[in-house]
Amino acid sequence: MTKSGKINAQPGVLLVATASYAGMGPYVVKIVNEVLSASREADSHVRAYALLVDDVDSYYQRNIDDANRGQTTIITYANSKLHKLRLLVAPPRCVTHALRRLCRTKHIDTVHFLSGDALYLPLIKECTRQYKTFLTVHDAAAHDAAKSWYKMLRQEILYRKFYRAIDVTPHLITNSRTQQDYLSARYPSKSVRFHSFPTLVTPRISTGILQPPELQGITNYILFFGRIEKYKGVDLLCEAFRMSAKLRDNYRLVIAGTGEPPATAHENGIITINRYIADEEVAALMRGAACVVFPYISATQSGVLSLSCYFRRPTVVSDIPFFMEHVARAPIALTFSSGSVEGLVRALIKVLQSPSREMIDAQESYYDTHYRDGQTATSLMSIYTDEL
């Protein structure tokens, strides 16, 4: 029986996402499209709906499948400085009212917050008192950051709210086995469930034909792609490129993504595309690269390997636990010791001078098995029904 008193044979699940920045947009889109589609199958044990808050380039409006529109409510909330400030105080009323209305009219039993959603802490608290509530934990610990003071202050406030959200939510979900172990030990009374990180390759990415204007006529470069953060080791990558004549003389380094690049990202031979990269530009960006590199110093979970595997690009990653969870299963990337500039130089030279057919074949096979369509929906719907 639902909270409204109406009996439904199938439990009702509401997927909620309040952010679409960087990789969060493709992450949410993949989950929502798969789960909503699967919920319409004749043998489905779950009714599913989605409430999405668009804050970047109408991302959800453009990427939710037409077939899923009838089960999706999308609210546009401008990603302005004023709205960011307001969110530190309270969630917008339009989102609060929409969530309450959907839970009432769709007879919702379970609410799953997909995108961290720390700034919506009051709504998370409200849901835990009325519904089975899940929270996806993307990063249980704050990463190193080098930002302006007001952005650092905002990050501090956000993480305090997020830790509180973890504290009050009884059901946690993560895409990292390492983080699952940590959360289970830290919160022994909570249910901590795992499902594999979904692919970040959306249809707009796979079929995109736009060429980034900054790379007209330029190919065969070393590529870092993603939001530029200190914990992702971009400064180390710039240093590795600068100290190696073999790399400087034969390649350019391309750093593509929003964020705050290190000062060294503007030196000779380095092309910094410091802006939002549209999905339609990703294919050309990836295919023009001689190799891609993710020199993270720390990271709990990430979907970047789905991109390098899909586009079959020689790949270098640091040996942080999340990457090693994947590389241990198949040789889809060459690893180096996290934080080691010298190790990064050696790995880049090796993968560039001797591209591995084994790596490319492993990437193709790994993508087809690890990121296959329907896998995420199957895992999540099993979790929802198990916990009811």
N, C-alpha and C positions, 0 to 999 in steps of 0.2 A: 504494500500500500504506500502511496506517495504521501508527502507532507500535506497535500491538499485533501487527502482522504480518498482519492480516486484510485481504484485498483487497476493496475496495468500488468499484462503478462510479461512485458519486457521492461527492464529498468531503463530509465531515461538518463542519459549522460549529456552534460553540457561542457564543451571544450571552450576555455577562455584564454585569449591571448591579448595582451595590452601593449605589445611592442613589436615592431617589424624591422628594427635597425640591423644593419650588417647581415650576418648569417641567420639571425633569428627569423626573418621573414620566410626564407625557403624552408627552414626547420618546421615552422608552424604550418605552412601551406602543405607540405608533404603529409604531415600527421592528419590535418583536418580533411584533406581530400580523400585520403585512404580510409579513415575511420567513418566518415559520413557515407562514402560509397559502399563500404562493407555493411553498414547498418541497414541498407536497403535490400540486401540479399535475403532470399526467402528463409534461409536457415539462421539468420542473425538472431542473437539473444539480447541485443541491445538496440535501443532507439538513441540516435545521436544527433546533437545540434551544436552550433558554434556561435560564440559571441566574440567578435574580433574588433580591436581598436586600431584603425589605420593611422600611423603617425609619420610615414615616410613614403612620399611619391605614390599614394593610393595603392600601395603594394598588394594588399589583400583584395581590393576591388579588381585588380588586374589578373590575379593569379588563382583565385578560387574557381574551380571548375564550374561551368554553367549548370551541370547536373546537380551540384550541391548548393546552389543559390537558395533554394527553397528551405534549406535547413540552416542557413547562415544569416546572422545579423551582423552587419558591419557598420561601425560608428566612426566617422572621421573626426579626429581631434588634432588640431594643428600642432606641429612639432615646433612651437615657438618658445622663446625664452620665458615669456610670461606664463605660458601654460606649464612649462617645466617647473617654474617656481610655485604655481598653484598646486601641482601634483605633490609637492613636498608636504603640503598641508592636508589635503584631502582628495579623494578620487572625484572626478567630475560627476555631477548628478545624472547626466544623461547615461553614463555607463552603469551607475548604481541602479537606476530605474529600469534599464534594459535587462540587467541580470535578474532582478526580482521578477519582472514581468515574464521572462522566458521560463524561469523556474516554476512559476505558478501556472502558466498556460500550457507548458509542455510536460508538466508533471515530472519534474526532474528529481532524481534520487541521488545522483552523483555529479559533482562539479570538479573539473580538472583544470587547474591553472598551469598553462604550458610554458609561459615565457618569463618565469621568475616572478614578475608582477609584485615586487616588494612595495612599490608606491601605492598599491591597491590593498594594503594590509587591512584596513577596516572591512573591506568586502570579503577578504579571506576569512577573517574572524567571524563575520556574520554567517558565512557558508558553513564553517565548522560546527556551528550551533544547530544547523538545520539539515545539512546534507552530508553524505559521505564525501569528504573533500580530499583531493590529491593535489600535490604541489610538485612540479618538476624542479629539481635542484640542479642547476647548471654548474655553478661554482660555489662549493660550500665554504671556501676561504677566499678572501680578497686577494687579488693579484697585485704585484708591484705596479705602480703607476707613476708617471711623470707628467702632470698636467698643471694648468693654471690653478691658483689657490681656490677659486670658487668652484671649479670642477672637482677638485679634490674634496672640498667640503660636501658637495652634493653626493659624491661617491660614498663618503663616510656615513651620511644620513641614510642613503639607500641601503648600504650593507647592514646598518643597525636594524632597519625595518625588515630586511630579508631574514636576518637571524631570528627576529621575532616571529616572522611568518613560518619559518621552519619549526620553531618552538610550539606554535599553536596548531599546526597541521598534523593530524595523526597518520596520514598516508603519504609517503614520499616516493618519488620516482627519479631515477637517474639513468644516464646512458653510459656510465663508466663503472666497470667492476671494482676498480680501486676506490672510487667514491662510494659505491654501495657498501663496501667493507667498512669504510670510515664512518659513514652515517649509521650503520647498524651498531657499531661499537659505541658511537657517541650518543645514540638515542635508542637504547635497547627495547624500550616499550613501544616504539613505532614500527609500522610496517614499511619496509624499504624495498622497493621492487626495481627491477632492471628491465630495460628493453634497449635493443641496439640503436645507435644513433642513425636516424634516417638519412638518406642521400639529400644533399643540397641542390642536386641537379633538377631544376624545374623544366617544364616544356619550353618556357621562354629562354632558358639557358641552353638547352640542347639544340634548339633550332635558331638561335640568335645569329645574325649576320652582320651586326654593326661592328665597325672597326674603331677602337678608341682613337680619336684624332691625334692624340699625343704620340701614337705609335705608327703613323702613316709611313710606310716604307721601311719599317724597322722590324726585324725578326731575330731569332737566334739569341735571345737574351735570357738572363737568369731572372726568375720571377718570384717575388713575394706578393701574394694577393690576400687581402683581408683587412679588417680594421686594424689600424696602426696603434699598438699599445706597447708599453715598455716591456711587459712580461712576454711578449712575442719575439723578443730578441732582434728587432730590426736594427738597432744600433750595432749589435755584434755582426750582423750580416754586412752592414756598410763597412765596418772595420775589416772584416775578412776580405771584402772586395778590394779595399784600398791597399791592403798589405801584400796582395798577390799580383805580381806582374802578369802571370799566366792568365788570370781572370780579367784584369784590366785591359790587356792588349788584345784579347780575343772576343770579349763579350761586353754587353752593357748589362747593368743591373736595373731592373724595373721594380719599383715599389708602388703598388696600386691599392688604394683604399682610403677611407676617411680616417680621421684621427690626427694625432700630432707627431709628425715625423721628427726624428733627431736632426740636429744641425748638419750632420755628415751626409744626410740623404740628398743634399743639393750639390755635392761635389761632382767633378768631371766624371763622365761615364755613367752617372746614376740618373735615371729618369724617374721622377716622383710624380705620380698621378694622384694628387691628394684631393680626391673627391669621391662621391658615391659612384660606384661602377654599376651601370644598369645591367640587368640580367642579359639583355640582348647583346652586350659587349663581351661577356665572359668567354664565350667560345673562341672568339678571335684572340683574346688576351691569352688564353691557355694554349691554343694551338701554335701561336707564334713563339712560344718559349722553348728554349733548348732544355731547360729543366725548371722545376719549381722547388722552392725551399721554404720550410716552415721551421725556423730556428728557435722555437719557443723555449723560454727559460722555465716556465711553468704553465700548466693548463690542466683543467680537470677533464674536460671533454670538448670535442671539436668535430665539425663535419668536413673539414678541409680535405681529408683524404678521399672522400667520395668524389671530389672534383678532379684530383690528380689521377685517380683510378679510371674515372669515366673518360677523360681525355687522353689517357695512356701517355702521361708525361713522366720522364725520368724524375725521381723525387728524392729530396734529402730532408730528413726530419731529425730533430733532437731526440735523445733517448728518454724523454719524460714518460711516466707510466702509461698515460692514455695512448700515446703513439705506439708504445711497445706492446700494448694489448693487441693491436692490429698487426704489427710487423712480426710478432711471434707466430701468428697464424699463417702468414704468407710473406714472401720477400717483395712486398709492394713498394718499399722505399729503402734507401741507404741511410743508416743512422750514424750520428756522431754524439760525443759526450756534450750534454747540455751546458752551455756557457763557455765552451772551448772555442776560441776563434781559430786556433791552429787546426783543431779537429774539423771545424766547418770548412776551412780552406781545402784540406785533404779530401773530404767527402765530395765537395763540389768538383774539384779537378778530376777525381776518379769517375764520377757519374757523367761528366761532360766528355771526357776523353775516351771512355770505354762504356758507352751506353749498353745496358744489359737487356738482351732480348728476354731473358728469364724474368726480369722485373716487369716488363711490359705485358708479357703473357700472364704473369701472376696478377697484375692489376685487372686485366680483362676478366679473368676467372673470379677474382675476389669481388669485383663489382657485381657480376651476375648472380653470385650466391649471397653475399652479405647485404647488398642493397636492393634485392629483388622486390618488385612490386607486391604489395599486400602483406609483407612481413611485419611492418610496424603495426598495422591495424590488427592483425592476428594476435600479436603480443599484448597490445593495450586492451583489446576487448576481453582477452583472457584474464588480465589483471582486474578489470572492472568487475567481471562476474565472480571471480574468486573472492573478492573482498566484500561482496554484498551479503 
